[in-house]
Amino acid sequence: MSDRHPHHHGHGHGHGHGQDHARDHSPHHHRGHTPARDHDPASLRHRLAHLLTPHSHDSADRTDTALESSARGMRALWVSFAALGATALLQALVVLVSGSVALLGDTVHNAADALTAVPLGIAFVLGRRAANRRFTYGYGRAEDLAGLVIVLTIAASAVFTAWAAVERLLEPRPVQHLPAVASAALAGFAGNEWVARYRIRVGRAIGSAALVADGLHARTDGYTSLAVLLGAAGSALGWRAADPVVGLAITAAIALVLRDAAREVFRRMMDAVDPALVDRAERALREVPGVRAVGELRLRWIGHRLRAEVAVVVDGEATVRQAHAVAVDAEHALLHAVPRLTAALVHADPAPEPGEADPHLALAHHARL
């Protein structure tokens, strides 16, 4: 996958570019298609596919789609920030009059969850910036850094909640205004569950692992809000330790969501992708006319967008223009088959002849284990 091979760089499908498919399918990309190709059955199937699955060939439309996904993410953040902020404020007022440490833990967690909108918002704004000569892939990785900040925020809220609960166990105090505590707990559950559904739906729609992780965080917060009800019920029955015990249970719940969120963010930072996406991409490539085999295939997330690098085997006697045309068709098939893929670098390898030396042999000493 390099600039050594001129036959795969005749088009702008992300080949050596930091832009998110900014030149996808512009007219000059198809110069390698001869009139004969326009009348063969594969070409007819290709045109029918366009009619059944319309998509834009205009670079501005592709850019607008990327910006729209970021705009949706921003909207999800600020709407959920307002909802959770209002919930946390209501709960904080009840904490002041009741002294419930369980509700305190829930309030802190809700406030922390609302504040995670800040790093994610910054990441989405940065992600809109165009690639340049220093950041040739753009700024999409800012989302992964935001995910790391979210994980650290969750961890800090768990530590604080545990500390408050242990302190109350050592120095028990009665909880006042139990009906208000129960009402605040129900409000916390309702607010968190609504925010969780909203964030997860939008995060999955635009492919943002950080936003999905934040939604899972909010969902667990909702269940911990319900746990506050148990503490209030125990306190009403005269069990003074009920409130701090529930606070410790909330800490355990936070630890579980911390594990899931950390795993998701770690995988994204390590360029992990769903193996099903790789299988899907390989199947699409094998169906492209002129592709004899699929070699090394790599997918990676940059923010909430995917990029691909792949080697395909073509006829060894093909001209540069013919190999280029196959590469164009291969990338085109990937763009249709893989959701949220914005660019692919396709390298065409000639089919080996018996007794022929490996054309990549000169690169062997550059390999790293």
C-alpha positions as CSV (number, residue, x, y, z in Angstrom):
1,M,0.0,0.0,0.0
2,S,2.3,2.7,-1.1
3,D,3.0,5.3,-3.7
4,R,5.5,3.0,-5.4
5,H,2.9,1.6,-7.8
6,P,1.8,4.1,-10.4
7,H,-1.1,2.1,-11.7
8,H,-3.3,2.6,-8.6
9,H,-2.9,6.4,-8.3
10,G,-4.7,7.6,-11.3
11,H,-7.8,8.5,-9.4
12,G,-8.6,10.5,-6.3
13,H,-10.4,7.9,-4.3
14,G,-8.6,8.6,-1.1
15,H,-5.3,7.4,-2.6
16,G,-2.7,9.3,-0.6
17,H,-5.2,11.9,0.5
18,G,-6.1,13.1,3.9
19,Q,-9.5,14.2,2.7
20,D,-12.6,12.2,3.5
21,H,-13.3,11.1,0.0
22,A,-13.3,14.7,-1.1
23,R,-12.9,13.8,-4.8
24,D,-15.0,10.7,-4.9
25,H,-16.2,9.7,-8.3
26,S,-15.5,13.0,-10.1
27,P,-15.7,12.7,-13.9
28,H,-11.9,12.3,-14.5
29,H,-11.9,9.2,-12.4
30,H,-13.6,7.1,-15.1
31,R,-11.3,8.0,-18.0
32,G,-9.9,4.5,-17.8
33,H,-13.3,3.0,-18.8
34,T,-13.3,2.3,-22.5
35,P,-16.6,2.4,-24.6
36,A,-16.5,-1.4,-24.6
37,R,-16.7,-1.5,-20.8
38,D,-19.8,0.7,-21.0
39,H,-21.7,-1.9,-23.0
40,D,-20.7,-5.1,-21.2
41,P,-23.1,-6.9,-18.8
42,A,-21.1,-5.9,-15.7
43,S,-21.5,-2.2,-16.7
44,L,-25.2,-2.6,-17.1
45,R,-25.5,-4.2,-13.7
46,H,-23.4,-1.3,-12.4
47,R,-25.9,1.2,-13.8
48,L,-28.9,-0.7,-12.5
49,A,-27.3,-0.7,-9.0
50,H,-27.1,3.1,-9.3
51,L,-30.8,3.3,-10.0
52,L,-31.7,1.0,-7.1
53,T,-29.2,2.5,-4.7
54,P,-28.8,6.2,-5.6
55,H,-25.9,8.1,-4.2
56,S,-24.1,11.3,-5.0
57,H,-20.9,11.6,-7.1
58,D,-20.4,15.2,-6.1
59,S,-17.6,16.0,-3.7
60,A,-19.7,18.7,-2.0
61,D,-22.4,16.2,-1.3
62,R,-19.9,13.8,0.3
63,T,-18.5,16.7,2.5
64,D,-22.0,17.7,3.4
65,T,-22.8,14.2,4.6
66,A,-19.7,14.2,6.8
67,L,-20.6,17.6,8.3
68,E,-24.2,16.5,8.8
69,S,-23.0,13.5,10.9
70,S,-20.9,15.8,13.0
71,A,-23.9,18.2,13.3
72,R,-26.1,15.4,14.5
73,G,-23.5,14.4,17.1
74,M,-23.3,18.0,18.3
75,R,-27.1,18.3,18.6
76,A,-27.3,15.0,20.5
77,L,-24.6,16.3,22.9
78,W,-26.2,19.6,23.7
79,V,-29.7,18.3,24.0
80,S,-28.6,15.6,26.4
81,F,-26.4,18.1,28.3
82,A,-29.4,20.2,28.9
83,A,-31.6,17.3,30.0
84,L,-28.9,15.8,32.4
85,G,-28.0,19.2,33.7
86,A,-31.6,19.9,34.7
87,T,-31.9,16.5,36.3
88,A,-28.6,16.9,38.3
89,L,-29.7,20.4,39.4
90,L,-33.0,19.1,40.7
91,Q,-31.3,16.2,42.5
92,A,-28.7,18.5,44.0
93,L,-31.4,20.6,45.6
94,V,-32.9,17.5,47.2
95,V,-29.5,16.4,48.4
96,L,-29.1,19.7,50.3
97,V,-32.3,19.2,52.2
98,S,-32.2,15.4,52.7
99,G,-28.5,14.6,53.3
100,S,-28.9,11.4,51.2
101,V,-25.5,10.1,50.3
102,A,-27.0,7.6,47.8
103,L,-28.7,10.5,46.0
104,L,-25.5,12.5,46.2
105,G,-23.6,9.7,44.4
106,D,-26.4,9.7,41.7
107,T,-26.3,13.5,41.4
108,V,-22.5,13.5,41.0
109,H,-22.6,10.9,38.4
110,N,-25.4,12.7,36.4
111,A,-23.4,15.9,36.6
112,A,-20.3,14.2,35.4
113,D,-22.3,12.6,32.6
114,A,-23.6,16.0,31.5
115,L,-20.1,17.5,31.6
116,T,-18.8,14.8,29.2
117,A,-20.6,16.7,26.5
118,V,-17.8,19.3,26.7
119,P,-14.9,17.1,25.4
120,L,-17.1,15.4,22.9
121,G,-18.3,18.7,21.6
122,I,-14.8,19.9,21.2
123,A,-13.9,16.7,19.4
124,F,-16.8,17.1,16.9
125,V,-15.8,20.7,16.2
126,L,-12.2,19.6,15.6
127,G,-13.4,16.8,13.4
128,R,-14.9,19.3,11.0
129,R,-11.5,20.8,10.2
130,A,-10.1,19.9,6.9
131,A,-7.0,17.7,6.6
132,N,-3.7,19.5,6.1
133,R,0.0,18.7,5.5
134,R,0.5,17.9,9.2
135,F,-2.7,16.1,10.0
136,T,-3.1,14.4,6.7
137,Y,-6.0,12.2,7.9
138,G,-7.8,15.1,9.4
139,Y,-8.8,15.6,13.1
140,G,-11.2,12.7,13.5
141,R,-9.0,11.1,16.1
142,A,-10.1,13.8,18.6
143,E,-13.2,11.7,19.2
144,D,-11.0,8.9,20.6
145,L,-9.2,11.3,22.9
146,A,-12.6,12.6,24.1
147,G,-13.6,9.0,24.8
148,L,-10.6,8.7,27.0
149,V,-11.6,11.8,28.9
150,I,-15.0,10.3,29.4
151,V,-13.6,7.1,30.8
152,L,-11.5,9.1,33.3
153,T,-14.5,11.2,34.3
154,I,-16.5,8.0,35.0
155,A,-13.6,6.7,37.1
156,A,-13.4,9.9,39.1
157,S,-17.2,9.8,39.8
158,A,-16.8,6.2,41.0
159,V,-14.1,7.1,43.4
160,F,-16.0,10.1,44.8
161,T,-19.2,8.1,45.3
162,A,-17.3,5.3,47.0
163,W,-15.6,7.8,49.4
164,A,-18.9,9.4,50.3
165,A,-20.6,6.1,50.9
166,V,-17.8,4.8,53.2
167,E,-17.7,8.0,55.1
168,R,-21.5,7.8,55.8
169,L,-21.1,4.1,56.9
170,L,-18.5,5.2,59.4
171,E,-20.6,8.2,60.6
172,P,-24.3,7.3,60.0
173,R,-26.8,10.1,59.9
174,P,-30.6,9.9,59.3
175,V,-31.9,10.8,55.8
176,Q,-34.6,13.6,55.8
177,H,-37.5,14.2,53.4
178,L,-37.6,10.6,52.0
179,P,-40.6,11.3,49.6
180,A,-38.5,14.1,48.0
181,V,-35.5,11.6,47.7
182,A,-37.7,9.0,46.0
183,S,-39.1,11.6,43.6
184,A,-35.6,12.8,42.7
185,A,-34.6,9.2,42.1
186,L,-37.4,8.7,39.7
187,A,-36.6,11.9,37.9
188,G,-33.0,10.8,37.6
189,F,-34.0,7.5,36.0
190,A,-36.4,9.1,33.5
191,G,-33.8,11.7,32.5
192,N,-31.0,9.2,32.1
193,E,-32.9,6.7,30.2
194,W,-34.2,9.3,27.7
195,V,-30.6,10.6,27.2
196,A,-29.2,7.1,26.9
197,R,-31.6,6.1,24.1
198,Y,-31.0,9.4,22.3
199,R,-27.2,9.2,22.5
200,I,-26.9,5.5,21.5
201,R,-29.2,5.9,18.6
202,V,-27.4,8.9,17.2
203,G,-23.9,7.5,18.0
204,R,-24.7,4.3,16.1
205,A,-26.2,6.2,13.2
206,I,-23.0,8.3,12.7
207,G,-20.5,5.6,13.9
208,S,-19.2,7.5,17.0
209,A,-17.9,5.0,19.6
210,A,-17.4,7.8,22.1
211,L,-21.1,8.9,21.8
212,V,-22.3,5.3,22.2
213,A,-20.1,4.9,25.2
214,D,-21.5,8.0,26.7
215,G,-25.1,6.7,26.1
216,L,-24.3,3.4,27.8
217,H,-22.9,5.5,30.7
218,A,-26.2,7.4,30.9
219,R,-28.2,4.2,30.9
220,T,-26.4,2.8,33.9
221,D,-26.9,6.1,35.6
222,G,-30.7,5.5,35.2
223,Y,-30.5,2.2,36.9
224,T,-28.4,3.6,39.7
225,S,-31.1,6.3,40.2
226,L,-33.6,3.5,40.8
227,A,-31.3,2.0,43.4
228,V,-31.7,5.3,45.4
229,L,-35.3,4.3,45.8
230,L,-34.2,1.2,47.7
231,G,-32.1,3.3,50.0
232,A,-35.0,5.5,50.7
233,A,-37.3,2.5,51.4
234,G,-34.7,1.0,53.8
235,S,-34.3,4.3,55.6
236,A,-38.1,4.6,55.9
237,L,-38.1,1.2,57.6
238,G,-35.5,2.3,60.1
239,W,-32.3,0.8,58.5
240,R,-29.9,3.7,58.8
241,A,-27.2,1.9,56.8
242,A,-29.5,1.5,53.8
243,D,-28.5,4.8,52.3
244,P,-24.7,4.3,52.3
245,V,-25.0,0.7,51.3
246,V,-27.0,1.8,48.2
247,G,-24.2,4.3,47.6
248,L,-21.7,1.5,47.5
249,A,-24.0,-0.5,45.1
250,I,-24.1,2.6,42.9
251,T,-20.3,2.6,42.9
252,A,-20.2,-1.0,41.8
253,A,-22.6,-0.1,38.9
254,I,-20.4,2.7,37.9
255,A,-17.4,0.4,37.9
256,L,-19.2,-2.0,35.5
257,V,-20.1,0.8,33.0
258,L,-16.5,2.0,33.4
259,R,-15.3,-1.4,32.2
260,D,-17.5,-1.4,29.2
261,A,-16.7,2.1,28.2
262,A,-13.0,1.6,28.6
263,R,-13.1,-1.5,26.5
264,E,-14.9,0.3,23.7
265,V,-12.6,3.3,23.7
266,F,-9.5,1.1,23.9
267,R,-10.6,-0.9,20.9
268,R,-11.2,2.2,18.9
269,M,-7.9,3.7,19.8
270,M,-6.2,0.4,18.8
271,D,-7.9,0.6,15.4
272,A,-10.2,-2.4,16.1
273,V,-13.1,-2.9,13.7
274,D,-16.0,-5.4,13.7
275,P,-14.7,-8.5,11.8
276,A,-18.1,-8.6,10.1
277,L,-17.2,-5.4,8.3
278,V,-14.0,-7.0,7.0
279,D,-16.0,-10.0,5.7
280,R,-18.5,-7.7,4.1
281,A,-15.7,-5.7,2.3
282,E,-14.0,-8.9,1.1
283,R,-17.3,-10.3,-0.4
284,A,-17.9,-7.0,-2.2
285,L,-14.4,-7.0,-3.7
286,R,-14.6,-10.6,-4.9
287,E,-17.7,-9.7,-6.9
288,V,-15.9,-6.9,-8.8
289,P,-15.2,-7.8,-12.5
290,G,-11.4,-8.0,-13.0
291,V,-10.6,-8.8,-9.4
292,R,-9.1,-12.3,-9.3
293,A,-8.3,-12.3,-5.6
294,V,-8.3,-10.1,-2.5
295,G,-5.0,-9.6,-0.7
296,E,-4.4,-7.7,2.5
297,L,-7.4,-5.6,3.6
298,R,-7.3,-3.1,6.4
299,L,-10.0,-1.0,7.9
300,R,-9.7,1.7,10.5
301,W,-11.9,4.3,12.2
302,I,-10.9,7.9,12.1
303,G,-13.5,9.5,14.4
304,H,-16.8,8.2,13.2
305,R,-15.7,7.5,9.6
306,L,-14.0,4.5,8.1
307,R,-11.1,4.3,5.8
308,A,-9.8,1.2,3.9
309,E,-6.6,0.0,2.4
310,V,-6.7,-3.1,0.2
311,A,-4.6,-5.0,-2.3
312,V,-6.4,-6.8,-5.2
313,V,-5.0,-9.2,-7.7
314,V,-5.7,-8.3,-11.4
315,D,-4.7,-9.8,-14.7
316,G,-1.0,-9.6,-15.1
317,E,-1.3,-8.6,-18.7
318,A,-3.6,-5.7,-18.0
319,T,-2.5,-2.2,-19.0
320,V,-2.1,0.5,-16.4
321,R,-5.4,2.0,-17.5
322,Q,-7.2,-1.3,-17.2
323,A,-5.7,-2.0,-13.8
324,H,-6.7,1.5,-12.7
325,A,-10.3,0.9,-13.9
326,V,-10.5,-2.2,-11.8
327,A,-9.2,-0.3,-8.8
328,V,-11.9,2.3,-9.3
329,D,-14.6,-0.3,-9.5
330,A,-13.2,-2.0,-6.4
331,E,-13.3,1.2,-4.4
332,H,-16.8,2.0,-5.7
333,A,-18.0,-1.5,-4.6
334,L,-16.5,-0.9,-1.1
335,L,-18.2,2.5,-0.8
336,H,-21.6,0.8,-1.4
337,A,-21.0,-2.2,0.7
338,V,-19.3,-0.8,3.9
339,P,-21.4,1.6,6.0
340,R,-19.7,4.9,6.8
341,L,-16.7,4.2,4.6
342,T,-15.5,7.5,3.2
343,A,-12.3,6.6,1.4
344,A,-10.2,3.6,0.2
345,L,-6.7,3.2,-1.2
346,V,-6.8,0.3,-3.6
347,H,-3.5,-1.2,-4.8
348,A,-3.6,-3.6,-7.8
349,D,-1.1,-6.5,-7.9
350,P,-0.6,-8.5,-11.1
351,A,-1.5,-12.1,-11.0
352,P,1.8,-14.1,-10.6
353,E,3.2,-16.1,-13.4
354,P,4.8,-19.6,-12.8
355,G,8.5,-19.1,-11.9
356,E,8.1,-15.3,-11.6
357,A,9.8,-13.7,-8.6
358,D,7.7,-11.9,-6.0
359,P,7.5,-8.3,-7.3
360,H,7.5,-7.1,-3.6
361,L,10.7,-9.0,-2.8
362,A,12.7,-5.7,-2.8
363,L,10.6,-4.5,0.2
364,A,11.1,-7.6,2.3
365,H,14.0,-6.1,4.3
366,H,11.7,-3.2,5.3
367,A,9.3,-5.5,7.0
368,R,8.8,-5.2,10.8
369,L,7.7,-8.1,13.0
